[in-house]
Structures are given as C-alpha cells and as structure tokens.
Amino acid sequence: MAMSFDLYLNLGLAETIDTVSAALKVEGRGILSGIDLHSTAGRKLDVDLREYVQQGDCALKFAWKAFKHDTRVGLLPG
C-alpha cells in the first residue's frame, strides 16, 4: 500500500510551498500546520537534514462539520 504519491517540481522550496498552497486553495483546502524539519530536527537532534517541510492541509468546511459532531475527529490522521 502506498503511503504517499510523488510529484517533482523544478522549483525551490519556498516557491514549491507557495505553488502547492495556491493549488490547495483552488480545491477549497488550506494549510493548517507546517513543520520545518530541516531546522527543527537539525537543531534538536543535531543532524544534517536536507530542506524538508511537512505540511498538514484541511478542507475546513468538512472538518468543521465533523468537529461539531465529535471533537475527537481531530485525533484522526490527515
């Protein structure tokens, strides 16, 4: 079972984040959270990690409907 799909963009990290964020917005989604693993892991674990940003996206209208029904829905992985 695949855990992800790959998409390669010939862009820098910042431009890639902007492009993906804009594409999600068109689909009615948005970025709720982001973790700069390069900086965070590098600092906390003293490791050299390539530029890597993990982002969590959400379709807020659907999330709100689910949240009103049961707040534990926030425990589910995105």
N, C-alpha and C positions, 0 to 999 in steps of 0.2 A: 504494500500500500504506500503510495506516495504521500509524503508529509508536506510537500510544497510543489511549486512549479517554478521554473527558472525563466527569467526574462533578462536579456542582456541589452543594456542601453549604452551607447557610446557617449556617455556624459560623465561629468564629475559628480561626486557625492551630493553636493548641495543642489545642483541642477536636477539630479535624479529625484531627490526628495521633493523638490518643487513640482516636477512633472507628474510624479505619482500622486501627490496631494491634489493637484488640479484634476487629474483623471478620476480620482475617487469622488471629488466634489460633483463632477458631472453625473456620476452614478448615485448621487444622494447620500454619499458616505463622507466621513471625515476622519482625521487622525485624532484619536483621544489621548494617546500616550506615545512617548518616544524615549528610547534609552540609547545613549551614545556609548556603546560597548567598548569602543576603542579607548575612549577617555576613562570611563568608569572602571572597566576591568583592568586596563593598563595601570591605573593608579592604585586600585585596591588590591590587586593580585600581583603587581609588579611584573606584568607580562607585556610583551610587544605584540599587539594585535592589529591586524590591518584595519583600515577605516571600515566600521560596521555600525549601522544604526538599525535598531529593531523598533518597528512602529506597530501600534495597535490601532486598527480602524474600526469604525462602527457606523451602522445605519441608525442614526439617533431616533428617528420616528418609531422604528420597530423595537429598538432597545427600550424606549420609554414605555411602550405598551407592555412589554414583557416585565419590566421593572415594577410597573403598577400592579401587576398580577402577583408577582413574587420577587421580593428584593434579592433572594438568593440567586437569581439569574446572573448576577454579577460574578458568581463563583465559576461560571462556565468559561472554558477557554474560547477565545475568539476564533 
